[in-house]
């Protein structure tokens, strides 16, 4: 069963910047055949990486950082498990899960 994360209550509304940011990272993950991984760096920021945290040989590639408020919006707009996100004419399907990397909690968005 797919859980929809409906961003806008009406189709003509555009999704918030936080979900457009997630969509851009999901696009990169699809191109690279990897997952998007978010890890808290400090109280105000999260690292954004591409990779597969379950594979120790697959080093995570840093894409930069996101503010804690942006990540909070992403987490509030998506759910653990299967999700679907529409941005413009594109639809993204992904699975959100949690893991630990070097004793730090991480959120993983795996394109489906």
N, CA, C and O atoms as a GROMACS GRO file, in nm:
protein
  448
    1UNK      N    1   0.084  -0.117   0.000
    1UNK     CA    2   0.000   0.000   0.000
    1UNK      C    3   0.089   0.124   0.000
    1UNK      O    4   0.187   0.130   0.074
    2UNK      N    5   0.056   0.219  -0.081
    2UNK     CA    6   0.132   0.343  -0.088
    2UNK      C    7   0.064   0.449  -0.004
    2UNK      O    8  -0.057   0.470  -0.014
    3UNK      N    9   0.141   0.515   0.077
    3UNK     CA   10   0.090   0.627   0.156
    3UNK      C   11   0.123   0.754   0.079
    3UNK      O   12   0.239   0.778   0.045
    4UNK      N   13   0.023   0.833   0.053
    4UNK     CA   14   0.045   0.959  -0.018
    4UNK      C   15   0.078   1.068   0.081
    4UNK      O   16   0.011   1.083   0.183
    5UNK      N   17   0.180   1.142   0.052
    5UNK     CA   18   0.210   1.263   0.128
    5UNK      C   19   0.164   1.379   0.042
    5UNK      O   20   0.241   1.434  -0.037
    6UNK      N   21   0.040   1.415   0.058
    6UNK     CA   22  -0.015   1.523  -0.022
    6UNK      C   23   0.037   1.655   0.032
    6UNK      O   24   0.017   1.688   0.148
    7UNK      N   25   0.103   1.727  -0.053
    7UNK     CA   26   0.166   1.851  -0.012
    7UNK      C   27   0.067   1.966  -0.016
    7UNK      O   28   0.061   2.045   0.078
    8UNK      N   29  -0.008   1.976  -0.120
    8UNK     CA   30  -0.100   2.088  -0.137
    8UNK      C   31  -0.243   2.038  -0.131
    8UNK      O   32  -0.274   1.929  -0.178
    9UNK      N   33  -0.330   2.118  -0.074
    9UNK     CA   34  -0.470   2.078  -0.066
    9UNK      C   35  -0.539   2.093  -0.200
    9UNK      O   36  -0.640   2.027  -0.225
   10UNK      N   37  -0.486   2.178  -0.287
   10UNK     CA   38  -0.542   2.195  -0.421
   10UNK      C   39  -0.429   2.180  -0.522
   10UNK      O   40  -0.318   2.226  -0.498
   11UNK      N   41  -0.456   2.115  -0.636
   11UNK     CA   42  -0.352   2.086  -0.734
   11UNK      C   43  -0.275   2.208  -0.784
   11UNK      O   44  -0.156   2.195  -0.815
   12UNK      N   45  -0.338   2.327  -0.795
   12UNK     CA   46  -0.268   2.441  -0.851
   12UNK      C   47  -0.167   2.502  -0.754
   12UNK      O   48  -0.082   2.580  -0.797
   13UNK      N   49  -0.174   2.468  -0.626
   13UNK     CA   50  -0.077   2.520  -0.531
   13UNK      C   51   0.058   2.453  -0.552
   13UNK      O   52   0.064   2.333  -0.580
   14UNK      N   53   0.165   2.529  -0.540
   14UNK     CA   54   0.296   2.467  -0.553
   14UNK      C   55   0.342   2.419  -0.416
   14UNK      O   56   0.308   2.480  -0.315
   15UNK      N   57   0.418   2.311  -0.412
   15UNK     CA   58   0.466   2.260  -0.283
   15UNK      C   59   0.562   2.358  -0.218
   15UNK      O   60   0.623   2.440  -0.286
   16UNK      N   61   0.576   2.349  -0.086
   16UNK     CA   62   0.669   2.440  -0.018
   16UNK      C   63   0.813   2.416  -0.064
   16UNK      O   64   0.846   2.311  -0.119
   17UNK      N   65   0.897   2.516  -0.040
   17UNK     CA   66   1.038   2.509  -0.079
   17UNK      C   67   1.106   2.385  -0.023
   17UNK      O   68   1.190   2.325  -0.090
   18UNK      N   69   1.072   2.346   0.099
   18UNK     CA   70   1.135   2.229   0.161
   18UNK      C   71   1.113   2.102   0.077
   18UNK      O   72   1.204   2.022   0.061
   19UNK      N   73   0.991   2.085   0.024
   19UNK     CA   74   0.964   1.965  -0.056
   19UNK      C   75   1.021   1.977  -0.196
   19UNK      O   76   1.055   1.875  -0.257
   20UNK      N   77   1.033   2.096  -0.249
   20UNK     CA   78   1.103   2.113  -0.378
   20UNK      C   79   1.251   2.079  -0.360
   20UNK      O   80   1.313   2.023  -0.450
   21UNK      N   81   1.306   2.114  -0.244
   21UNK     CA   82   1.446   2.078  -0.214
   21UNK      C   83   1.461   1.927  -0.205
   21UNK      O   84   1.555   1.871  -0.260
   22UNK      N   85   1.368   1.861  -0.134
   22UNK     CA   86   1.372   1.715  -0.126
   22UNK      C   87   1.363   1.654  -0.265
   22UNK      O   88   1.437   1.561  -0.297
   23UNK      N   89   1.273   1.705  -0.348
   23UNK     CA   90   1.258   1.652  -0.484
   23UNK      C   91   1.388   1.664  -0.564
   23UNK      O   92   1.424   1.573  -0.638
   24UNK      N   93   1.457   1.777  -0.549
   24UNK     CA   94   1.584   1.796  -0.620
   24UNK      C   95   1.687   1.692  -0.575
   24UNK      O   96   1.761   1.638  -0.657
   25UNK      N   97   1.691   1.665  -0.445
   25UNK     CA   98   1.785   1.564  -0.394
   25UNK      C   99   1.743   1.424  -0.436
   25UNK      O  100   1.829   1.340  -0.465
   26UNK      N  101   1.613   1.396  -0.441
   26UNK     CA  102   1.566   1.266  -0.489
   26UNK      C  103   1.603   1.247  -0.636
   26UNK      O  104   1.637   1.136  -0.678
   27UNK      N  105   1.597   1.353  -0.713
   27UNK     CA  106   1.636   1.346  -0.855
   27UNK      C  107   1.783   1.306  -0.867
   27UNK      O  108   1.818   1.221  -0.948
   28UNK      N  109   1.867   1.368  -0.786
   28UNK     CA  110   2.010   1.333  -0.787
   28UNK      C  111   2.031   1.188  -0.742
   28UNK      O  112   2.114   1.117  -0.797
   29UNK      N  113   1.955   1.145  -0.642
   29UNK     CA  114   1.965   1.008  -0.592
   29UNK      C  115   1.926   0.909  -0.701
   29UNK      O  116   1.991   0.806  -0.718
   30UNK      N  117   1.819   0.940  -0.774
   30UNK     CA  118   1.778   0.853  -0.885
   30UNK      C  119   1.887   0.842  -0.990
   30UNK      O  120   1.918   0.733  -1.038
   31UNK      N  121   1.946   0.957  -1.026
   31UNK     CA  122   2.052   0.958  -1.127
   31UNK      C  123   2.174   0.877  -1.082
   31UNK      O  124   2.240   0.813  -1.165
   32UNK      N  125   2.203   0.879  -0.952
   32UNK     CA  126   2.322   0.812  -0.899
   32UNK      C  127   2.293   0.669  -0.852
   32UNK      O  128   2.386   0.595  -0.819
   33UNK      N  129   2.167   0.630  -0.850
   33UNK     CA  130   2.133   0.497  -0.799
   33UNK      C  131   2.159   0.484  -0.650
   33UNK      O  132   2.198   0.377  -0.602
   34UNK      N  133   2.138   0.591  -0.576
   34UNK     CA  134   2.166   0.595  -0.432
   34UNK      C  135   2.045   0.647  -0.356
   34UNK      O  136   1.939   0.671  -0.414
   35UNK      N  137   2.061   0.663  -0.226
   35UNK     CA  138   1.960   0.718  -0.137
   35UNK      C  139   2.000   0.857  -0.092
   35UNK      O  140   2.118   0.893  -0.097
   36UNK      N  141   1.902   0.935  -0.049
   36UNK     CA  142   1.928   1.064   0.016
   36UNK      C  143   1.932   1.035   0.166
   36UNK      O  144   1.842   0.972   0.221
   37UNK      N  145   2.038   1.083   0.233
   37UNK     CA  146   2.055   1.060   0.376
   37UNK      C  147   2.069   1.195   0.445
   37UNK      O  148   2.152   1.277   0.406
   38UNK      N  149   1.988   1.218   0.548
   38UNK     CA  150   1.995   1.341   0.628
   38UNK      C  151   2.044   1.306   0.767
   38UNK      O  152   1.986   1.219   0.833
   39UNK      N  153   2.150   1.374   0.814
   39UNK     CA  154   2.205   1.351   0.948
   39UNK      C  155   2.224   1.484   1.018
   39UNK      O  156   2.276   1.579   0.959
   40UNK      N  157   2.181   1.490   1.144
   40UNK     CA  158   2.196   1.615   1.220
   40UNK      C  159   2.343   1.643   1.245
   40UNK      O  160   2.417   1.557   1.293
   41UNK      N  161   2.385   1.765   1.213
   41UNK     CA  162   2.522   1.810   1.241
   41UNK      C  163   2.527   1.883   1.374
   41UNK      O  164   2.617   1.860   1.456
   42UNK      N  165   2.429   1.970   1.396
   42UNK     CA  166   2.418   2.045   1.521
   42UNK      C  167   2.272   2.087   1.535
   42UNK      O  168   2.186   2.040   1.460
   43UNK      N  169   2.243   2.174   1.630
   43UNK     CA  170   2.104   2.213   1.657
   43UNK      C  171   2.038   2.284   1.540
   43UNK      O  172   1.915   2.286   1.530
   44UNK      N  173   2.118   2.344   1.452
   44UNK     CA  174   2.063   2.426   1.344
   44UNK      C  175   2.078   2.369   1.204
   44UNK      O  176   2.023   2.425   1.109
   45UNK      N  177   2.152   2.258   1.188
   45UNK     CA  178   2.175   2.210   1.051
   45UNK      C  179   2.186   2.059   1.042
   45UNK      O  180   2.219   1.990   1.140
   46UNK      N  181   2.159   2.009   0.922
   46UNK     CA  182   2.168   1.867   0.888
   46UNK      C  183   2.259   1.853   0.766
   46UNK      O  184   2.256   1.936   0.675
   47UNK      N  185   2.338   1.747   0.764
   47UNK     CA  186   2.415   1.711   0.645
   47UNK      C  187   2.323   1.638   0.549
   47UNK      O  188   2.237   1.560   0.590
   48UNK      N  189   2.340   1.664   0.420
   48UNK     CA  190   2.268   1.594   0.315
   48UNK      C  191   2.371   1.514   0.238
   48UNK      O  192   2.470   1.568   0.190
   49UNK      N  193   2.347   1.383   0.227
   49UNK     CA  194   2.443   1.296   0.158
   49UNK      C  195   2.370   1.204   0.062
   49UNK      O  196   2.249   1.183   0.074
   50UNK      N  197   2.444   1.150  -0.033
   50UNK     CA  198   2.397   1.043  -0.121
   50UNK      C  199   2.474   0.918  -0.086
   50UNK      O  200   2.595   0.924  -0.061
   51UNK      N  201   2.405   0.806  -0.085
   51UNK     CA  202   2.474   0.680  -0.060
   51UNK      C  203   2.379   0.576  -0.005
   51UNK      O  204   2.258   0.596  -0.001
   52UNK      N  205   2.437   0.465   0.036
   52UNK     CA  206   2.361   0.356   0.095
   52UNK      C  207   2.420   0.328   0.232
   52UNK      O  208   2.524   0.262   0.242
   53UNK      N  209   2.356   0.375   0.339
   53UNK     CA  210   2.413   0.358   0.473
   53UNK      C  211   2.427   0.213   0.517
   53UNK      O  212   2.503   0.184   0.609
   54UNK      N  213   2.355   0.122   0.454
   54UNK     CA  214   2.364  -0.019   0.491
   54UNK      C  215   2.489  -0.087   0.435
   54UNK      O  216   2.528  -0.193   0.482
   55UNK      N  217   2.550  -0.026   0.336
   55UNK     CA  218   2.668  -0.083   0.272
   55UNK      C  219   2.792  -0.006   0.320
   55UNK      O  220   2.815   0.108   0.277
   56UNK      N  221   2.870  -0.066   0.407
   56UNK     CA  222   2.987   0.001   0.464
   56UNK      C  223   3.090   0.040   0.359
   56UNK      O  224   3.167   0.134   0.380
   57UNK      N  225   3.093  -0.031   0.246
   57UNK     CA  226   3.189   0.000   0.140
   57UNK      C  227   3.145   0.119   0.056
   57UNK      O  228   3.226   0.177  -0.016
   58UNK      N  229   3.018   0.156   0.065
   58UNK     CA  230   2.964   0.267  -0.012
   58UNK      C  231   2.973   0.394   0.072
   58UNK      O  232   2.887   0.420   0.156
   59UNK      N  233   3.078   0.473   0.050
   59UNK     CA  234   3.098   0.597   0.125
   59UNK      C  235   2.987   0.697   0.089
   59UNK      O  236   2.949   0.710  -0.027
   60UNK      N  237   2.938   0.766   0.190
   60UNK     CA  238   2.838   0.869   0.166
   60UNK      C  239   2.903   0.990   0.102
   60UNK      O  240   3.010   1.034   0.144
   61UNK      N  241   2.839   1.045  -0.001
   61UNK     CA  242   2.890   1.164  -0.070
   61UNK      C  243   2.812   1.285  -0.019
   61UNK      O  244   2.690   1.290  -0.030
   62UNK      N  245   2.884   1.381   0.035
   62UNK     CA  246   2.820   1.501   0.090
   62UNK      C  247   2.767   1.590  -0.022
   62UNK      O  248   2.836   1.616  -0.121
   63UNK      N  249   2.644   1.637  -0.003
   63UNK     CA  250   2.583   1.732  -0.096
   63UNK      C  251   2.569   1.870  -0.033
   63UNK      O  252   2.527   1.964  -0.100
   64UNK      N  253   2.603   1.882   0.094
   64UNK     CA  254   2.590   2.011   0.161
   64UNK      C  255   2.508   1.998   0.288
   64UNK      O  256   2.505   1.893   0.351
   65UNK      N  257   2.442   2.107   0.323
   65UNK     CA  258   2.362   2.109   0.446
   65UNK      C  259   2.225   2.169   0.420
   65UNK      O  260   2.203   2.241   0.322
   66UNK      N  261   2.133   2.138   0.510
   66UNK     CA  262   2.000   2.197   0.514
   66UNK      C  263   1.977   2.250   0.654
   66UNK      O  264   2.032   2.198   0.751
   67UNK      N  265   1.897   2.354   0.665
   67UNK     CA  266   1.864   2.405   0.798
   67UNK      C  267   1.771   2.307   0.869
   67UNK      O  268   1.699   2.230   0.806
   68UNK      N  269   1.775   2.312   1.001
   68UNK     CA  270   1.687   2.226   1.081
   68UNK      C  271   1.540   2.254   1.050
   68UNK      O  272   1.459   2.162   1.049
   69UNK      N  273   1.506   2.379   1.025
   69UNK     CA  274   1.366   2.411   0.994
   69UNK      C  275   1.322   2.349   0.862
   69UNK      O  276   1.209   2.303   0.850
   70UNK      N  277   1.410   2.347   0.762
   70UNK     CA  278   1.378   2.283   0.635
   70UNK      C  279   1.358   2.133   0.654
   70UNK      O  280   1.262   2.077   0.602
   71UNK      N  281   1.447   2.069   0.728
   71UNK     CA  282   1.434   1.925   0.753
   71UNK      C  283   1.308   1.896   0.833
   71UNK      O  284   1.240   1.797   0.806
   72UNK      N  285   1.278   1.978   0.930
   72UNK     CA  286   1.154   1.958   1.008
   72UNK      C  287   1.031   1.964   0.918
   72UNK      O  288   0.939   1.884   0.934
   73UNK      N  289   1.028   2.058   0.823
   73UNK     CA  290   0.916   2.066   0.729
   73UNK      C  291   0.908   1.941   0.642
   73UNK      O  292   0.799   1.890   0.617
   74UNK      N  293   1.023   1.891   0.598
   74UNK     CA  294   1.026   1.768   0.517
   74UNK      C  295   0.970   1.652   0.598
   74UNK      O  296   0.887   1.576   0.549
   75UNK      N  297   1.014   1.639   0.723
   75UNK     CA  298   0.968   1.528   0.807
   75UNK      C  299   0.820   1.540   0.841
   75UNK      O  300   0.751   1.439   0.851
   76UNK      N  301   0.771   1.661   0.859
   76UNK     CA  302   0.628   1.681   0.888
   76UNK      C  303   0.542   1.654   0.766
   76UNK      O  304   0.424   1.620   0.780
   77UNK      N  305   0.597   1.667   0.646
   77UNK     CA  306   0.522   1.651   0.522
   77UNK      C  307   0.532   1.511   0.463
   77UNK      O  308   0.462   1.479   0.367
   78UNK      N  309   0.617   1.428   0.519
   78UNK     CA  310   0.633   1.290   0.472
   78UNK      C  311   0.611   1.196   0.589
   78UNK      O  312   0.600   1.239   0.704
   79UNK      N  313   0.606   1.068   0.559
   79UNK     CA  314   0.582   0.967   0.661
   79UNK      C  315   0.686   0.857   0.650
   79UNK      O  316   0.744   0.835   0.544
   80UNK      N  317   0.707   0.788   0.760
   80UNK     CA  318   0.790   0.667   0.753
   80UNK      C  319   0.717   0.569   0.662
   80UNK      O  320   0.595   0.554   0.670
   81UNK      N  321   0.792   0.502   0.577
   81UNK     CA  322   0.732   0.408   0.484
   81UNK      C  323   0.721   0.470   0.345
   81UNK      O  324   0.796   0.561   0.310
   82UNK      N  325   0.626   0.418   0.266
   82UNK     CA  326   0.611   0.461   0.126
   82UNK      C  327   0.546   0.598   0.118
   82UNK      O  328   0.452   0.629   0.191
   83UNK      N  329   0.597   0.681   0.027
   83UNK     CA  330   0.548   0.816   0.004
   83UNK      C  331   0.542   0.845  -0.145
   83UNK      O  332   0.610   0.780  -0.225
   84UNK      N  333   0.459   0.943  -0.180
   84UNK     CA  334   0.453   0.992  -0.317
   84UNK      C  335   0.447   1.144  -0.310
   84UNK      O  336   0.369   1.199  -0.233
   85UNK      N  337   0.530   1.210  -0.389
   85UNK     CA  338   0.541   1.355  -0.388
   85UNK      C  339   0.534   1.406  -0.531
   85UNK      O  340   0.609   1.359  -0.617
   86UNK      N  341   0.445   1.500  -0.558
   86UNK     CA  342   0.436   1.562  -0.690
   86UNK      C  343   0.491   1.702  -0.683
   86UNK      O  344   0.451   1.783  -0.599
   87UNK      N  345   0.584   1.731  -0.774
   87UNK     CA  346   0.642   1.865  -0.786
   87UNK      C  347   0.640   1.898  -0.935
   87UNK      O  348   0.709   1.836  -1.015
   88UNK      N  349   0.561   1.998  -0.969
   88UNK     CA  350   0.545   2.031  -1.111
   88UNK      C  351   0.484   1.912  -1.184
   88UNK      O  352   0.383   1.857  -1.142
   89UNK      N  353   0.547   1.874  -1.294
   89UNK     CA  354   0.499   1.760  -1.373
   89UNK      C  355   0.562   1.628  -1.329
   89UNK      O  356   0.530   1.523  -1.384
   90UNK      N  357   0.650   1.633  -1.231
   90UNK     CA  358   0.721   1.513  -1.186
   90UNK      C  359   0.655   1.453  -1.062
   90UNK      O  360   0.606   1.524  -0.975
   91UNK      N  361   0.656   1.322  -1.057
   91UNK     CA  362   0.608   1.252  -0.939
   91UNK      C  363   0.721   1.164  -0.886
   91UNK      O  364   0.783   1.089  -0.962
   92UNK      N  365   0.748   1.176  -0.757
   92UNK     CA  366   0.855   1.101  -0.693
   92UNK      C  367   0.794   1.002  -0.596
   92UNK      O  368   0.710   1.038  -0.514
   93UNK      N  369   0.838   0.878  -0.606
   93UNK     CA  370   0.799   0.775  -0.510
   93UNK      C  371   0.924   0.738  -0.433
   93UNK      O  372   1.030   0.715  -0.491
   94UNK      N  373   0.909   0.731  -0.301
   94UNK     CA  374   1.025   0.701  -0.218
   94UNK      C  375   0.980   0.638  -0.088
   94UNK      O  376   0.863   0.647  -0.049
   95UNK      N  377   1.074   0.576  -0.021
   95UNK     CA  378   1.051   0.510   0.107
   95UNK      C  379   1.135   0.581   0.211
   95UNK      O  380   1.257   0.591   0.196
   96UNK      N  381   1.072   0.631   0.317
   96UNK     CA  382   1.144   0.700   0.424
   96UNK      C  383   1.166   0.605   0.540
   96UNK      O  384   1.072   0.541   0.588
   97UNK      N  385   1.291   0.595   0.586
   97UNK     CA  386   1.323   0.509   0.700
   97UNK      C  387   1.428   0.578   0.788
   97UNK      O  388   1.477   0.686   0.754
   98UNK      N  389   1.459   0.515   0.897
   98UNK     CA  390   1.555   0.570   0.993
   98UNK      C  391   1.665   0.468   1.018
   98UNK      O  392   1.642   0.348   1.012
   99UNK      N  393   1.786   0.517   1.046
   99UNK     CA  394   1.899   0.431   1.078
   99UNK      C  395   1.996   0.511   1.163
   99UNK      O  396   1.972   0.627   1.194
  100UNK      N  397   2.106   0.447   1.200
  100UNK     CA  398   2.215   0.515   1.270
  100UNK      C  399   2.343   0.499   1.190
  100UNK      O  400   2.372   0.392   1.137
  101UNK      N  401   2.418   0.608   1.181
  101UNK     CA  402   2.548   0.607   1.114
  101UNK      C  403   2.647   0.668   1.213
  101UNK      O  404   2.634   0.784   1.251
  102UNK      N  405   2.745   0.589   1.253
  102UNK     CA  406   2.844   0.636   1.351
  102UNK      C  407   2.776   0.694   1.476
  102UNK      O  408   2.814   0.800   1.525
  103UNK      N  409   2.676   0.622   1.525
  103UNK     CA  410   2.601   0.661   1.646
  103UNK      C  411   2.524   0.792   1.632
  103UNK      O  412   2.492   0.856   1.732
  104UNK      N  413   2.495   0.832   1.509
  104UNK     CA  414   2.415   0.951   1.482
  104UNK      C  415   2.289   0.906   1.409
  104UNK      O  416   2.297   0.830   1.312
  105UNK      N  417   2.173   0.953   1.454
  105UNK     CA  418   2.049   0.920   1.385
  105UNK      C  419   2.046   0.978   1.245
  105UNK      O  420   2.094   1.089   1.222
  106UNK      N  421   1.991   0.903   1.153
  106UNK     CA  422   1.983   0.947   1.014
  106UNK      C  423   1.846   0.910   0.956
  106UNK      O  424   1.788   0.808   0.991
  107UNK      N  425   1.798   0.997   0.868
  107UNK     CA  426   1.675   0.971   0.793
  107UNK      C  427   1.715   0.937   0.652
  107UNK      O  428   1.794   1.009   0.590
  108UNK      N  429   1.662   0.828   0.600
  108UNK     CA  430   1.698   0.781   0.466
  108UNK      C  431   1.575   0.789   0.376
  108UNK      O  432   1.468   0.739   0.412
  109UNK      N  433   1.592   0.852   0.260
  109UNK     CA  434   1.488   0.859   0.158
  109UNK      C  435   1.537   0.775   0.040
  109UNK      O  436   1.629   0.815  -0.032
  110UNK      N  437   1.476   0.659   0.020
  110UNK     CA  438   1.517   0.568  -0.086
  110UNK      C  439   1.418   0.578  -0.202
  110UNK      O  440   1.300   0.546  -0.185
  111UNK      N  441   1.464   0.621  -0.321
  111UNK     CA  442   1.374   0.625  -0.435
  111UNK      C  443   1.315   0.487  -0.460
  111UNK      O  444   1.384   0.386  -0.449
  112UNK      N  445   1.187   0.484  -0.494
  112UNK     CA  446   1.119   0.355  -0.518
  112UNK      C  447   1.081   0.343  -0.664
  112UNK      O  448   1.023   0.242  -0.704
   0.00000   0.00000   0.00000
